Amino acid sequence: MDIKGKIEEIVERVKADKDFSSKFMSDPVKAVESVIGIDLPDAQINALIDGVKAKLTADKAGDMLGSIKKLF
């Protein structure tokens, strides 16, 4: 399984689908499993969830930085 690809796929789905975003925020394990289609051990699922959260945080920080740059 391409972990980086799955993280990107989940991040895009969180951004594009409000229902999925809510599901990810309330029960990230089930949300991730619904995308990958298999039941993984908790350690692997948690690694995917951490990757998605990190990517979402980095994307938000980049968006804010871009907005600040536009002010100058």
mmJSON file of the N, C-alpha and C atoms, coordinates in Angstrom:
{"data_MODEL":{"atom_site":{
"group_PDB":["ATOM","ATOM","ATOM","ATOM","ATOM","ATOM","ATOM","ATOM","ATOM","ATOM","ATOM","ATOM","ATOM","ATOM","ATOM","ATOM","ATOM","ATOM","ATOM","ATOM","ATOM","ATOM","ATOM","ATOM","ATOM","ATOM","ATOM","ATOM","ATOM","ATOM","ATOM","ATOM","ATOM","ATOM","ATOM","ATOM","ATOM","ATOM","ATOM","ATOM","ATOM","ATOM","ATOM","ATOM","ATOM","ATOM","ATOM","ATOM","ATOM","ATOM","ATOM","ATOM","ATOM","ATOM","ATOM","ATOM","ATOM","ATOM","ATOM","ATOM","ATOM","ATOM","ATOM","ATOM","ATOM","ATOM","ATOM","ATOM","ATOM","ATOM","ATOM","ATOM","ATOM","ATOM","ATOM","ATOM","ATOM","ATOM","ATOM","ATOM","ATOM","ATOM","ATOM","ATOM","ATOM","ATOM","ATOM","ATOM","ATOM","ATOM","ATOM","ATOM","ATOM","ATOM","ATOM","ATOM","ATOM","ATOM","ATOM","ATOM","ATOM","ATOM","ATOM","ATOM","ATOM","ATOM","ATOM","ATOM","ATOM","ATOM","ATOM","ATOM","ATOM","ATOM","ATOM","ATOM","ATOM","ATOM","ATOM","ATOM","ATOM","ATOM","ATOM","ATOM","ATOM","ATOM","ATOM","ATOM","ATOM","ATOM","ATOM","ATOM","ATOM","ATOM","ATOM","ATOM","ATOM","ATOM","ATOM","ATOM","ATOM","ATOM","ATOM","ATOM","ATOM","ATOM","ATOM","ATOM","ATOM","ATOM","ATOM","ATOM","ATOM","ATOM","ATOM","ATOM","ATOM","ATOM","ATOM","ATOM","ATOM","ATOM","ATOM","ATOM","ATOM","ATOM","ATOM","ATOM","ATOM","ATOM","ATOM","ATOM","ATOM","ATOM","ATOM","ATOM","ATOM","ATOM","ATOM","ATOM","ATOM","ATOM","ATOM","ATOM","ATOM","ATOM","ATOM","ATOM","ATOM","ATOM","ATOM","ATOM","ATOM","ATOM","ATOM","ATOM","ATOM","ATOM","ATOM","ATOM","ATOM","ATOM","ATOM","ATOM","ATOM","ATOM","ATOM","ATOM","ATOM","ATOM","ATOM","ATOM","ATOM","ATOM","ATOM","ATOM"],
"id":[1,2,3,4,5,6,7,8,9,10,11,12,13,14,15,16,17,18,19,20,21,22,23,24,25,26,27,28,29,30,31,32,33,34,35,36,37,38,39,40,41,42,43,44,45,46,47,48,49,50,51,52,53,54,55,56,57,58,59,60,61,62,63,64,65,66,67,68,69,70,71,72,73,74,75,76,77,78,79,80,81,82,83,84,85,86,87,88,89,90,91,92,93,94,95,96,97,98,99,100,101,102,103,104,105,106,107,108,109,110,111,112,113,114,115,116,117,118,119,120,121,122,123,124,125,126,127,128,129,130,131,132,133,134,135,136,137,138,139,140,141,142,143,144,145,146,147,148,149,150,151,152,153,154,155,156,157,158,159,160,161,162,163,164,165,166,167,168,169,170,171,172,173,174,175,176,177,178,179,180,181,182,183,184,185,186,187,188,189,190,191,192,193,194,195,196,197,198,199,200,201,202,203,204,205,206,207,208,209,210,211,212,213,214,215,216],
"type_symbol":["N","C","C","N","C","C","N","C","C","N","C","C","N","C","C","N","C","C","N","C","C","N","C","C","N","C","C","N","C","C","N","C","C","N","C","C","N","C","C","N","C","C","N","C","C","N","C","C","N","C","C","N","C","C","N","C","C","N","C","C","N","C","C","N","C","C","N","C","C","N","C","C","N","C","C","N","C","C","N","C","C","N","C","C","N","C","C","N","C","C","N","C","C","N","C","C","N","C","C","N","C","C","N","C","C","N","C","C","N","C","C","N","C","C","N","C","C","N","C","C","N","C","C","N","C","C","N","C","C","N","C","C","N","C","C","N","C","C","N","C","C","N","C","C","N","C","C","N","C","C","N","C","C","N","C","C","N","C","C","N","C","C","N","C","C","N","C","C","N","C","C","N","C","C","N","C","C","N","C","C","N","C","C","N","C","C","N","C","C","N","C","C","N","C","C","N","C","C","N","C","C","N","C","C","N","C","C","N","C","C","N","C","C","N","C","C"],
"label_atom_id":["N","CA","C","N","CA","C","N","CA","C","N","CA","C","N","CA","C","N","CA","C","N","CA","C","N","CA","C","N","CA","C","N","CA","C","N","CA","C","N","CA","C","N","CA","C","N","CA","C","N","CA","C","N","CA","C","N","CA","C","N","CA","C","N","CA","C","N","CA","C","N","CA","C","N","CA","C","N","CA","C","N","CA","C","N","CA","C","N","CA","C","N","CA","C","N","CA","C","N","CA","C","N","CA","C","N","CA","C","N","CA","C","N","CA","C","N","CA","C","N","CA","C","N","CA","C","N","CA","C","N","CA","C","N","CA","C","N","CA","C","N","CA","C","N","CA","C","N","CA","C","N","CA","C","N","CA","C","N","CA","C","N","CA","C","N","CA","C","N","CA","C","N","CA","C","N","CA","C","N","CA","C","N","CA","C","N","CA","C","N","CA","C","N","CA","C","N","CA","C","N","CA","C","N","CA","C","N","CA","C","N","CA","C","N","CA","C","N","CA","C","N","CA","C","N","CA","C","N","CA","C","N","CA","C","N","CA","C","N","CA","C","N","CA","C","N","CA","C","N","CA","C"],
"label_alt_id":[null,null,null,null,null,null,null,null,null,null,null,null,null,null,null,null,null,null,null,null,null,null,null,null,null,null,null,null,null,null,null,null,null,null,null,null,null,null,null,null,null,null,null,null,null,null,null,null,null,null,null,null,null,null,null,null,null,null,null,null,null,null,null,null,null,null,null,null,null,null,null,null,null,null,null,null,null,null,null,null,null,null,null,null,null,null,null,null,null,null,null,null,null,null,null,null,null,null,null,null,null,null,null,null,null,null,null,null,null,null,null,null,null,null,null,null,null,null,null,null,null,null,null,null,null,null,null,null,null,null,null,null,null,null,null,null,null,null,null,null,null,null,null,null,null,null,null,null,null,null,null,null,null,null,null,null,null,null,null,null,null,null,null,null,null,null,null,null,null,null,null,null,null,null,null,null,null,null,null,null,null,null,null,null,null,null,null,null,null,null,null,null,null,null,null,null,null,null,null,null,null,null,null,null,null,null,null,null,null,null,null,null,null,null,null,null],
"label_comp_id":["MET","MET","MET","ASP","ASP","ASP","ILE","ILE","ILE","LYS","LYS","LYS","GLY","GLY","GLY","LYS","LYS","LYS","ILE","ILE","ILE","GLU","GLU","GLU","GLU","GLU","GLU","ILE","ILE","ILE","VAL","VAL","VAL","GLU","GLU","GLU","ARG","ARG","ARG","VAL","VAL","VAL","LYS","LYS","LYS","ALA","ALA","ALA","ASP","ASP","ASP","LYS","LYS","LYS","ASP","ASP","ASP","PHE","PHE","PHE","SER","SER","SER","SER","SER","SER","LYS","LYS","LYS","PHE","PHE","PHE","MET","MET","MET","SER","SER","SER","ASP","ASP","ASP","PRO","PRO","PRO","VAL","VAL","VAL","LYS","LYS","LYS","ALA","ALA","ALA","VAL","VAL","VAL","GLU","GLU","GLU","SER","SER","SER","VAL","VAL","VAL","ILE","ILE","ILE","GLY","GLY","GLY","ILE","ILE","ILE","ASP","ASP","ASP","LEU","LEU","LEU","PRO","PRO","PRO","ASP","ASP","ASP","ALA","ALA","ALA","GLN","GLN","GLN","ILE","ILE","ILE","ASN","ASN","ASN","ALA","ALA","ALA","LEU","LEU","LEU","ILE","ILE","ILE","ASP","ASP","ASP","GLY","GLY","GLY","VAL","VAL","VAL","LYS","LYS","LYS","ALA","ALA","ALA","LYS","LYS","LYS","LEU","LEU","LEU","THR","THR","THR","ALA","ALA","ALA","ASP","ASP","ASP","LYS","LYS","LYS","ALA","ALA","ALA","GLY","GLY","GLY","ASP","ASP","ASP","MET","MET","MET","LEU","LEU","LEU","GLY","GLY","GLY","SER","SER","SER","ILE","ILE","ILE","LYS","LYS","LYS","LYS","LYS","LYS","LEU","LEU","LEU","PHE","PHE","PHE"],
"label_asym_id":["A","A","A","A","A","A","A","A","A","A","A","A","A","A","A","A","A","A","A","A","A","A","A","A","A","A","A","A","A","A","A","A","A","A","A","A","A","A","A","A","A","A","A","A","A","A","A","A","A","A","A","A","A","A","A","A","A","A","A","A","A","A","A","A","A","A","A","A","A","A","A","A","A","A","A","A","A","A","A","A","A","A","A","A","A","A","A","A","A","A","A","A","A","A","A","A","A","A","A","A","A","A","A","A","A","A","A","A","A","A","A","A","A","A","A","A","A","A","A","A","A","A","A","A","A","A","A","A","A","A","A","A","A","A","A","A","A","A","A","A","A","A","A","A","A","A","A","A","A","A","A","A","A","A","A","A","A","A","A","A","A","A","A","A","A","A","A","A","A","A","A","A","A","A","A","A","A","A","A","A","A","A","A","A","A","A","A","A","A","A","A","A","A","A","A","A","A","A","A","A","A","A","A","A","A","A","A","A","A","A","A","A","A","A","A","A"],
"label_entity_id":["1","1","1","1","1","1","1","1","1","1","1","1","1","1","1","1","1","1","1","1","1","1","1","1","1","1","1","1","1","1","1","1","1","1","1","1","1","1","1","1","1","1","1","1","1","1","1","1","1","1","1","1","1","1","1","1","1","1","1","1","1","1","1","1","1","1","1","1","1","1","1","1","1","1","1","1","1","1","1","1","1","1","1","1","1","1","1","1","1","1","1","1","1","1","1","1","1","1","1","1","1","1","1","1","1","1","1","1","1","1","1","1","1","1","1","1","1","1","1","1","1","1","1","1","1","1","1","1","1","1","1","1","1","1","1","1","1","1","1","1","1","1","1","1","1","1","1","1","1","1","1","1","1","1","1","1","1","1","1","1","1","1","1","1","1","1","1","1","1","1","1","1","1","1","1","1","1","1","1","1","1","1","1","1","1","1","1","1","1","1","1","1","1","1","1","1","1","1","1","1","1","1","1","1","1","1","1","1","1","1","1","1","1","1","1","1"],
"label_seq_id":[1,1,1,2,2,2,3,3,3,4,4,4,5,5,5,6,6,6,7,7,7,8,8,8,9,9,9,10,10,10,11,11,11,12,12,12,13,13,13,14,14,14,15,15,15,16,16,16,17,17,17,18,18,18,19,19,19,20,20,20,21,21,21,22,22,22,23,23,23,24,24,24,25,25,25,26,26,26,27,27,27,28,28,28,29,29,29,30,30,30,31,31,31,32,32,32,33,33,33,34,34,34,35,35,35,36,36,36,37,37,37,38,38,38,39,39,39,40,40,40,41,41,41,42,42,42,43,43,43,44,44,44,45,45,45,46,46,46,47,47,47,48,48,48,49,49,49,50,50,50,51,51,51,52,52,52,53,53,53,54,54,54,55,55,55,56,56,56,57,57,57,58,58,58,59,59,59,60,60,60,61,61,61,62,62,62,63,63,63,64,64,64,65,65,65,66,66,66,67,67,67,68,68,68,69,69,69,70,70,70,71,71,71,72,72,72],
"pdbx_PDB_ins_code":[null,null,null,null,null,null,null,null,null,null,null,null,null,null,null,null,null,null,null,null,null,null,null,null,null,null,null,null,null,null,null,null,null,null,null,null,null,null,null,null,null,null,null,null,null,null,null,null,null,null,null,null,null,null,null,null,null,null,null,null,null,null,null,null,null,null,null,null,null,null,null,null,null,null,null,null,null,null,null,null,null,null,null,null,null,null,null,null,null,null,null,null,null,null,null,null,null,null,null,null,null,null,null,null,null,null,null,null,null,null,null,null,null,null,null,null,null,null,null,null,null,null,null,null,null,null,null,null,null,null,null,null,null,null,null,null,null,null,null,null,null,null,null,null,null,null,null,null,null,null,null,null,null,null,null,null,null,null,null,null,null,null,null,null,null,null,null,null,null,null,null,null,null,null,null,null,null,null,null,null,null,null,null,null,null,null,null,null,null,null,null,null,null,null,null,null,null,null,null,null,null,null,null,null,null,null,null,null,null,null,null,null,null,null,null,null],
"Cartn_x":[0.844,0.0,0.89,0.542,1.25,0.717,1.425,0.973,0.842,1.858,1.824,0.632,0.392,-0.743,-2.066,-2.189,-3.43,-3.646,-2.552,-2.666,-3.178,-2.594,-3.036,-4.513,-4.903,-6.287,-7.245,-6.891,-7.744,-7.801,-6.661,-6.629,-7.539,-7.45,-8.299,-9.772,-10.067,-11.468,-11.97,-11.119,-11.498,-11.799,-10.975,-11.16,-12.401,-12.71,-13.776,-15.159,-15.2,-16.461,-16.729,-17.693,-17.979,-18.454,-19.236,-19.701,-18.524,-17.607,-16.439,-15.551,-15.434,-14.635,-15.174,-16.495,-17.12,-16.865,-16.968,-16.727,-15.276,-14.343,-12.926,-12.662,-13.299,-13.085,-13.699,-14.829,-15.488,-14.97,-14.63,-14.144,-13.133,-11.911,-10.922,-10.595,-10.636,-10.309,-11.296,-12.587,-13.598,-13.551,-13.279,-13.196,-12.052,-10.898,-9.732,-9.988,-10.532,-10.816,-11.818,-12.75,-13.72,-13.054,-11.99,-11.279,-10.352,-9.611,-8.641,-9.288,-10.457,-11.207,-10.746,-9.807,-9.36,-9.191,-9.23,-9.043,-7.577,-6.897,-5.475,-5.286,-4.126,-3.827,-3.831,-4.155,-4.265,-3.018,-1.848,-0.607,-0.522,-0.921,-0.871,-1.955,-3.145,-4.234,-3.859,-3.326,-2.946,-1.84,-0.925,0.125,-0.488,-1.467,-2.17,-2.917,-3.604,-4.358,-3.417,-2.287,-1.307,-0.767,-0.543,-0.072,-1.09,-2.36,-3.432,-3.538,-3.533,-3.632,-2.446,-1.245,-0.064,-0.167,-0.635,-0.776,-1.837,-2.948,-3.994,-3.479,-2.728,-2.165,-1.165,-0.317,0.669,-0.017,-1.06,-1.791,-2.454,-3.031,-3.673,-2.638,-1.48,-0.419,0.062,0.198,0.611,-0.404,-1.686,-2.747,-2.713,-2.501,-2.438,-1.221,-0.092,1.117,0.911,0.268,-0.03,-0.919,-1.881,-2.775,-2.024,-1.096,-0.303,0.608,1.207,2.091,1.353,0.077,-0.713,-0.928,-0.806,-0.986,0.173,1.329,2.521,2.796],
"Cartn_y":[-1.177,0.0,1.241,2.207,3.473,4.393,4.449,5.216,6.698,7.256,8.676,8.977,8.098,8.271,8.213,7.291,7.173,8.406,8.93,10.139,11.283,11.432,12.489,12.307,11.076,10.784,11.161,10.813,11.098,12.604,13.289,14.741,15.429,15.033,15.637,15.378,14.194,13.863,14.667,14.858,15.67,17.103,17.617,18.994,19.139,18.134,18.235,17.792,16.917,16.296,16.624,17.507,17.934,16.78,15.864,14.709,13.835,13.594,12.78,13.507,14.818,15.604,15.462,15.536,15.361,13.962,12.973,11.588,11.42,12.045,11.943,12.589,13.717,14.4,13.626,12.971,12.251,10.828,10.152,8.767,8.519,9.008,8.913,7.486,6.542,5.16,4.624,4.772,4.27,5.035,6.335,7.138,6.652,6.435,5.967,4.57,3.696,2.336,2.333,3.294,3.344,3.737,4.502,4.91,3.808,3.194,2.188,0.837,0.621,-0.592,-1.848,-1.721,-2.885,-2.501,-3.497,-3.301,-3.52,-2.447,-2.537,-2.551,-3.025,-2.936,-1.475,-1.27,0.08,0.929,0.346,1.11,1.688,0.922,1.404,2.442,2.212,3.175,4.489,4.414,5.632,6.383,5.673,6.329,7.08,6.476,7.145,8.379,8.239,9.354,10.5,10.182,11.214,11.902,11.133,11.702,12.642,12.244,13.088,14.381,14.269,15.458,16.394,15.83,16.65,17.376,16.681,17.278,18.368,18.13,19.139,20.385,20.187,21.298,22.077,21.368,22.025,22.811,22.247,22.939,24.215,24.143,25.321,26.4,25.992,26.953,27.614,26.85,27.398,28.375,28.055,28.951,30.268,30.198,31.413,32.249,31.598,32.312,33.009,32.34,32.943,34.159,34.102,35.238,36.417,36.122,37.179,37.845,37.06,37.609,38.573,38.303,39.165,40.548,40.659,41.942,42.887,42.355,43.186,43.362],
"Cartn_z":[0.0,0.0,0.0,-0.818,-0.91,0.191,1.31,2.472,2.133,1.491,1.148,0.231,-0.717,-1.622,-0.891,0.059,0.835,1.708,2.294,3.101,2.235,1.042,0.124,-0.248,-0.524,-0.89,0.241,1.465,2.609,2.861,2.75,2.944,1.935,0.683,-0.349,-0.068,0.41,0.712,1.908,2.915,4.077,3.631,2.736,2.254,1.378,0.592,-0.409,0.089,1.075,1.496,2.968,3.223,4.593,5.471,4.897,5.671,6.087,5.141,5.464,6.468,6.324,7.256,8.679,8.813,10.13,10.667,9.789,10.192,10.636,9.891,10.247,11.603,11.877,13.15,14.314,14.089,15.185,15.367,14.278,14.361,13.246,13.428,12.354,11.927,12.834,12.494,11.463,11.735,10.79,9.476,9.537,8.316,7.432,8.022,7.257,6.711,7.526,7.063,5.914,5.917,4.823,3.509,3.572,2.36,1.866,2.799,2.36,2.09,2.678,2.38,3.091,4.011,4.777,6.24,7.09,8.523,8.841,9.231,9.562,11.074,11.527,12.961,13.423,14.691,15.242,15.0,15.116,14.934,13.524,12.538,11.158,10.892,11.405,11.235,11.908,13.118,13.84,13.114,12.475,11.693,10.513,9.842,8.744,9.248,10.359,10.933,11.288,11.909,12.256,11.004,9.961,8.7,8.086,8.121,7.581,8.388,9.712,10.559,10.334,10.2,9.958,8.619,7.598,6.273,6.29,6.958,7.058,7.784,8.854,9.611,8.767,8.041,7.18,6.067,5.493,4.431,4.955,6.151,6.736,7.037,7.552,7.852,6.566,5.504,4.217,3.664,3.824,3.367,4.14,5.459,6.27,5.891,5.663,5.282,3.942,3.013,1.718,1.845,2.752,2.987,3.598,4.471,5.109,4.082,3.208,2.182,1.266,1.019,0.151,0.758,2.07,2.736,2.454,2.116,1.921,0.491],
"occupancy":[1.0,1.0,1.0,1.0,1.0,1.0,1.0,1.0,1.0,1.0,1.0,1.0,1.0,1.0,1.0,1.0,1.0,1.0,1.0,1.0,1.0,1.0,1.0,1.0,1.0,1.0,1.0,1.0,1.0,1.0,1.0,1.0,1.0,1.0,1.0,1.0,1.0,1.0,1.0,1.0,1.0,1.0,1.0,1.0,1.0,1.0,1.0,1.0,1.0,1.0,1.0,1.0,1.0,1.0,1.0,1.0,1.0,1.0,1.0,1.0,1.0,1.0,1.0,1.0,1.0,1.0,1.0,1.0,1.0,1.0,1.0,1.0,1.0,1.0,1.0,1.0,1.0,1.0,1.0,1.0,1.0,1.0,1.0,1.0,1.0,1.0,1.0,1.0,1.0,1.0,1.0,1.0,1.0,1.0,1.0,1.0,1.0,1.0,1.0,1.0,1.0,1.0,1.0,1.0,1.0,1.0,1.0,1.0,1.0,1.0,1.0,1.0,1.0,1.0,1.0,1.0,1.0,1.0,1.0,1.0,1.0,1.0,1.0,1.0,1.0,1.0,1.0,1.0,1.0,1.0,1.0,1.0,1.0,1.0,1.0,1.0,1.0,1.0,1.0,1.0,1.0,1.0,1.0,1.0,1.0,1.0,1.0,1.0,1.0,1.0,1.0,1.0,1.0,1.0,1.0,1.0,1.0,1.0,1.0,1.0,1.0,1.0,1.0,1.0,1.0,1.0,1.0,1.0,1.0,1.0,1.0,1.0,1.0,1.0,1.0,1.0,1.0,1.0,1.0,1.0,1.0,1.0,1.0,1.0,1.0,1.0,1.0,1.0,1.0,1.0,1.0,1.0,1.0,1.0,1.0,1.0,1.0,1.0,1.0,1.0,1.0,1.0,1.0,1.0,1.0,1.0,1.0,1.0,1.0,1.0,1.0,1.0,1.0,1.0,1.0,1.0],
"B_iso_or_equiv":[0.0,0.0,0.0,0.0,0.0,0.0,0.0,0.0,0.0,0.0,0.0,0.0,0.0,0.0,0.0,0.0,0.0,0.0,0.0,0.0,0.0,0.0,0.0,0.0,0.0,0.0,0.0,0.0,0.0,0.0,0.0,0.0,0.0,0.0,0.0,0.0,0.0,0.0,0.0,0.0,0.0,0.0,0.0,0.0,0.0,0.0,0.0,0.0,0.0,0.0,0.0,0.0,0.0,0.0,0.0,0.0,0.0,0.0,0.0,0.0,0.0,0.0,0.0,0.0,0.0,0.0,0.0,0.0,0.0,0.0,0.0,0.0,0.0,0.0,0.0,0.0,0.0,0.0,0.0,0.0,0.0,0.0,0.0,0.0,0.0,0.0,0.0,0.0,0.0,0.0,0.0,0.0,0.0,0.0,0.0,0.0,0.0,0.0,0.0,0.0,0.0,0.0,0.0,0.0,0.0,0.0,0.0,0.0,0.0,0.0,0.0,0.0,0.0,0.0,0.0,0.0,0.0,0.0,0.0,0.0,0.0,0.0,0.0,0.0,0.0,0.0,0.0,0.0,0.0,0.0,0.0,0.0,0.0,0.0,0.0,0.0,0.0,0.0,0.0,0.0,0.0,0.0,0.0,0.0,0.0,0.0,0.0,0.0,0.0,0.0,0.0,0.0,0.0,0.0,0.0,0.0,0.0,0.0,0.0,0.0,0.0,0.0,0.0,0.0,0.0,0.0,0.0,0.0,0.0,0.0,0.0,0.0,0.0,0.0,0.0,0.0,0.0,0.0,0.0,0.0,0.0,0.0,0.0,0.0,0.0,0.0,0.0,0.0,0.0,0.0,0.0,0.0,0.0,0.0,0.0,0.0,0.0,0.0,0.0,0.0,0.0,0.0,0.0,0.0,0.0,0.0,0.0,0.0,0.0,0.0,0.0,0.0,0.0,0.0,0.0,0.0],
"pdbx_formal_charge":[null,null,null,null,null,null,null,null,null,null,null,null,null,null,null,null,null,null,null,null,null,null,null,null,null,null,null,null,null,null,null,null,null,null,null,null,null,null,null,null,null,null,null,null,null,null,null,null,null,null,null,null,null,null,null,null,null,null,null,null,null,null,null,null,null,null,null,null,null,null,null,null,null,null,null,null,null,null,null,null,null,null,null,null,null,null,null,null,null,null,null,null,null,null,null,null,null,null,null,null,null,null,null,null,null,null,null,null,null,null,null,null,null,null,null,null,null,null,null,null,null,null,null,null,null,null,null,null,null,null,null,null,null,null,null,null,null,null,null,null,null,null,null,null,null,null,null,null,null,null,null,null,null,null,null,null,null,null,null,null,null,null,null,null,null,null,null,null,null,null,null,null,null,null,null,null,null,null,null,null,null,null,null,null,null,null,null,null,null,null,null,null,null,null,null,null,null,null,null,null,null,null,null,null,null,null,null,null,null,null,null,null,null,null,null,null],
"auth_seq_id":[1,1,1,2,2,2,3,3,3,4,4,4,5,5,5,6,6,6,7,7,7,8,8,8,9,9,9,10,10,10,11,11,11,12,12,12,13,13,13,14,14,14,15,15,15,16,16,16,17,17,17,18,18,18,19,19,19,20,20,20,21,21,21,22,22,22,23,23,23,24,24,24,25,25,25,26,26,26,27,27,27,28,28,28,29,29,29,30,30,30,31,31,31,32,32,32,33,33,33,34,34,34,35,35,35,36,36,36,37,37,37,38,38,38,39,39,39,40,40,40,41,41,41,42,42,42,43,43,43,44,44,44,45,45,45,46,46,46,47,47,47,48,48,48,49,49,49,50,50,50,51,51,51,52,52,52,53,53,53,54,54,54,55,55,55,56,56,56,57,57,57,58,58,58,59,59,59,60,60,60,61,61,61,62,62,62,63,63,63,64,64,64,65,65,65,66,66,66,67,67,67,68,68,68,69,69,69,70,70,70,71,71,71,72,72,72],
"auth_comp_id":["MET","MET","MET","ASP","ASP","ASP","ILE","ILE","ILE","LYS","LYS","LYS","GLY","GLY","GLY","LYS","LYS","LYS","ILE","ILE","ILE","GLU","GLU","GLU","GLU","GLU","GLU","ILE","ILE","ILE","VAL","VAL","VAL","GLU","GLU","GLU","ARG","ARG","ARG","VAL","VAL","VAL","LYS","LYS","LYS","ALA","ALA","ALA","ASP","ASP","ASP","LYS","LYS","LYS","ASP","ASP","ASP","PHE","PHE","PHE","SER","SER","SER","SER","SER","SER","LYS","LYS","LYS","PHE","PHE","PHE","MET","MET","MET","SER","SER","SER","ASP","ASP","ASP","PRO","PRO","PRO","VAL","VAL","VAL","LYS","LYS","LYS","ALA","ALA","ALA","VAL","VAL","VAL","GLU","GLU","GLU","SER","SER","SER","VAL","VAL","VAL","ILE","ILE","ILE","GLY","GLY","GLY","ILE","ILE","ILE","ASP","ASP","ASP","LEU","LEU","LEU","PRO","PRO","PRO","ASP","ASP","ASP","ALA","ALA","ALA","GLN","GLN","GLN","ILE","ILE","ILE","ASN","ASN","ASN","ALA","ALA","ALA","LEU","LEU","LEU","ILE","ILE","ILE","ASP","ASP","ASP","GLY","GLY","GLY","VAL","VAL","VAL","LYS","LYS","LYS","ALA","ALA","ALA","LYS","LYS","LYS","LEU","LEU","LEU","THR","THR","THR","ALA","ALA","ALA","ASP","ASP","ASP","LYS","LYS","LYS","ALA","ALA","ALA","GLY","GLY","GLY","ASP","ASP","ASP","MET","MET","MET","LEU","LEU","LEU","GLY","GLY","GLY","SER","SER","SER","ILE","ILE","ILE","LYS","LYS","LYS","LYS","LYS","LYS","LEU","LEU","LEU","PHE","PHE","PHE"],
"auth_asym_id":["A","A","A","A","A","A","A","A","A","A","A","A","A","A","A","A","A","A","A","A","A","A","A","A","A","A","A","A","A","A","A","A","A","A","A","A","A","A","A","A","A","A","A","A","A","A","A","A","A","A","A","A","A","A","A","A","A","A","A","A","A","A","A","A","A","A","A","A","A","A","A","A","A","A","A","A","A","A","A","A","A","A","A","A","A","A","A","A","A","A","A","A","A","A","A","A","A","A","A","A","A","A","A","A","A","A","A","A","A","A","A","A","A","A","A","A","A","A","A","A","A","A","A","A","A","A","A","A","A","A","A","A","A","A","A","A","A","A","A","A","A","A","A","A","A","A","A","A","A","A","A","A","A","A","A","A","A","A","A","A","A","A","A","A","A","A","A","A","A","A","A","A","A","A","A","A","A","A","A","A","A","A","A","A","A","A","A","A","A","A","A","A","A","A","A","A","A","A","A","A","A","A","A","A","A","A","A","A","A","A","A","A","A","A","A","A"],
"auth_atom_id":["N","CA","C","N","CA","C","N","CA","C","N","CA","C","N","CA","C","N","CA","C","N","CA","C","N","CA","C","N","CA","C","N","CA","C","N","CA","C","N","CA","C","N","CA","C","N","CA","C","N","CA","C","N","CA","C","N","CA","C","N","CA","C","N","CA","C","N","CA","C","N","CA","C","N","CA","C","N","CA","C","N","CA","C","N","CA","C","N","CA","C","N","CA","C","N","CA","C","N","CA","C","N","CA","C","N","CA","C","N","CA","C","N","CA","C","N","CA","C","N","CA","C","N","CA","C","N","CA","C","N","CA","C","N","CA","C","N","CA","C","N","CA","C","N","CA","C","N","CA","C","N","CA","C","N","CA","C","N","CA","C","N","CA","C","N","CA","C","N","CA","C","N","CA","C","N","CA","C","N","CA","C","N","CA","C","N","CA","C","N","CA","C","N","CA","C","N","CA","C","N","CA","C","N","CA","C","N","CA","C","N","CA","C","N","CA","C","N","CA","C","N","CA","C","N","CA","C","N","CA","C","N","CA","C","N","CA","C","N","CA","C","N","CA","C","N","CA","C","N","CA","C"],
"pdbx_PDB_model_num":[1,1,1,1,1,1,1,1,1,1,1,1,1,1,1,1,1,1,1,1,1,1,1,1,1,1,1,1,1,1,1,1,1,1,1,1,1,1,1,1,1,1,1,1,1,1,1,1,1,1,1,1,1,1,1,1,1,1,1,1,1,1,1,1,1,1,1,1,1,1,1,1,1,1,1,1,1,1,1,1,1,1,1,1,1,1,1,1,1,1,1,1,1,1,1,1,1,1,1,1,1,1,1,1,1,1,1,1,1,1,1,1,1,1,1,1,1,1,1,1,1,1,1,1,1,1,1,1,1,1,1,1,1,1,1,1,1,1,1,1,1,1,1,1,1,1,1,1,1,1,1,1,1,1,1,1,1,1,1,1,1,1,1,1,1,1,1,1,1,1,1,1,1,1,1,1,1,1,1,1,1,1,1,1,1,1,1,1,1,1,1,1,1,1,1,1,1,1,1,1,1,1,1,1,1,1,1,1,1,1,1,1,1,1,1,1]
}}}
